[in-house]
Amino acid sequence: MDTQTRNEMTAYWQTLGSVVAPDACITASVLLEEVKKDGQGNGESAGEAYARLLETADRLGVRNPFLGRDYFLLAYRESLKLERMDWEGAIERTAASSKMPLLSKALVRLYAERFAVQPKTVLIAEAEKFVPHLRSIADAHAGAQFVLTTQNAAYKQALERAFEDCENVSVLLADIYRYGFLNRRFDLILSCPNFGGRLLLTTGAFCAGNLTWRRWKTLRCI
């Protein structure tokens, strides 16, 4: 991210933080991007833009996080300056407000070393814990197919938008610790805390419920 883009994102986050609650950062950003996509450059009035915000919130089935039109317009005008939304940044800020722990850069580096096995299929469980490093991981291993899971609907929306241009990445709203959440095999599994370590078999298979991976890698948080 270059200096100008970073400064624009900083100004956007500061403005957004002044008009919506900290835990509404993702929802507000999703709504703003949808309103921009539907009407930017049409010379619409402030009232028309706000009306489309309300329509978009109804269409997506989410609560409007802005307390009124003026609050929305402050964020909307700032969002128009952005060439691309930083969706991992949105998750990072929301996580900080909820005190959800994110993995340190040093720990992510240790996880990244596991790609030495050159996996073709990768599962990243509770992917929001890996921001803001998810995109760099996927870009560095473009030959692999990634499945990202999260249990949070807002995080899912942000992750889907962060990877909307990546054909090798899919996002699921799923709890990997529930029985039979997914019937697929993966060469590499990244999760924190460690997933399924108690279920090692003498065959070297990895099982969780009715799942089996003949080739697997799991990581334990340090």
N, C-alpha and C positions, 0 to 999 in steps of 0.2 A: 504494500500500500504506500503510495507516494505521499509527500508532505501535504500537498493540497487536499488530496482525498482524506487523509487523516484529520486535517483541520476541519473539513466539512462535516465529517462524521462526528467529531467532538462537539461542534456547534449544534448538530442535530440532536445528539444525546442530551446535551445540556438543556435545550429547548423542550424536548420531549419530557425530560425529568421534571420540568417545572409545571407541566400541564396534566400529567397522568400519574397514577400511583406507580411505584417502582415495579410491582408485580404485573403491571399491564403493558409493559414495554413491547412485548412481542405482539400482543393483540392489536395495540395501537399501530405498530409498524405494518402489520399485515393489512389493516384497513387503509392506511395511508397509501400503501403501494397499489392496492386495488383501485382506490379513487383516482390516483395518478394515471393508472393504466387505462381507465375508462374515459377520462376527460381532459387530460393535460393538453394544453394548446388550443382548446375550443373557445377561449374567451369567456368562460362561464363566470357568473357572479358568485360572490361569497355564499349567498343563500343556496344557489344551485349546487355548489360543491358540498355544502353541509348536508343538503337533502340526499345527495348520492352517498355520503358517508352513512347516513341512517339506513338507506336502502341496502347498502353493502353489508352492514352489520346484521340486518334481518336475513339477508340471503345466506350469509355464512353461519347464522345461528349463534352469534356471539354478542355479548353486552357491549354497548358503546362506552369506551373508557373515558371519553372526553366529557367534561361537565357542561359544556356549552359550545356554541358556534365559535366564539372568540378564541377559546382554548384550542379548538381544532385548527383554526386558521393559522395560528402561530406555528404549530407543528407542521401543518401542510405546506406552508410557504418555505419552511426550512427544508422539508423533504424534497421539494422541487429542485433544490440545488445538488442533490445527490445523483450521481450517474448510476450507482449500484448500491443497494442496501447491504450492510454488513450483518448478515443473519446470525453468524456465529457470535458476533459482538452483542446482538440482541439477547441471545441465550445467556451469554456471559454476564450481562448486566442483570437479567432477571434472576439468574442463579445467585448472584451476589446479594440481591435484596432478600432472597429466601434463605440465605446462609447454606445453600447446597454446596458441598465441597467439589471443587474441580481438581483434576489431576495437574500436578506441577509439570513444568516444561521438562525437567530432568527425568521425571517418571515416564512421561510420554516418550522420551528418547529411548528409555529401556524397552518400552513396549514395541517401538519401531524396530528394534534389533531383531525381533522375532520374525520379521518379514524376510530374513535370510533364507528361510525354507522355501521362498518363492511360491506362496500360496496362490491358488486360482480362485478360491472362494473364502471370503472373510466375513465373520460376524463381529460387529462391535455393539456390545450390549450397553444399554443406558448411555447412548452415544453423547448425550449432552455433557457428560463428565469430561469428555475429551476436547471440548472447545477451549481455545480457538484454533486447535491443531487438526481438526478433522479434514478440512479441505486439502491441506498440505499432505496429509497421509494418503488420501485418495489420489491426488495428482501424482504423487511419487510412485504409485503402484497402479497405474492406469490399466494394466493388463489383468488385474484381479476384479472379481465381482464382489461388491460390498453390500451387506445388509446391515442397516443401522436400526436399532430398536430404541424406543423410549416409552415410558408409561404416561407421559404428559402430553395432552393434546396440543397445547400451545407450542411446546418444543417440536412436536411433529410438524406443525405448519412451518416453523422456521427452518427446520432441517430439509424439508421438501423444497423450499425456495432456495436454500443454500446450494442444493445439488440438482436443481431443475435442468441444468445443461449437461449433466453427467449421466450417460446411459448405463454406466456400470455401477450406479449406486441406487439402492431403493431404501425406503424408510417405512418401518412398520410400527404401529402402536401396539406394543405387546409387552408382556411380563415374562421374561425368560425363565423365571423361577416357578412358573405355573406348569402343571403337567401338560405335555404335548403342545407347547406353544407354537412349534414350527416343525415341519417334517422335511428337513433338508440336512445335507451333510456339508461340513465346512472344514477346510484345511487349517484355518486359524481362527481362534476365538479370543477376542480381547474383552475382558470384563473386569470390573472392580466393584466389589470384592470378587475373589476367585469363584468361578462358576463350576460346580459339579465335581470338585476335587475328591470328594468322598466316594465317588462312584466309578473309580478306576477298576477295570477288570483285568484279569491276567492275560487276556487276549490283546491288550493295548487299546481296546475300544473305549470310547467315552460315551456315557449314557446319561440321559436326563429324562426321566419318565420313559416314553417310548422312542426316544431319540438315540441314535448311534452315529458317531463319527469315527471312522477307522483311522483317519489321520487328524490329529487335533493338537492344538497348543493353547493352554490357558495360562494366564498370568496372575500372580498373587500380588496384591498391593503391598508395598513396603511401608 
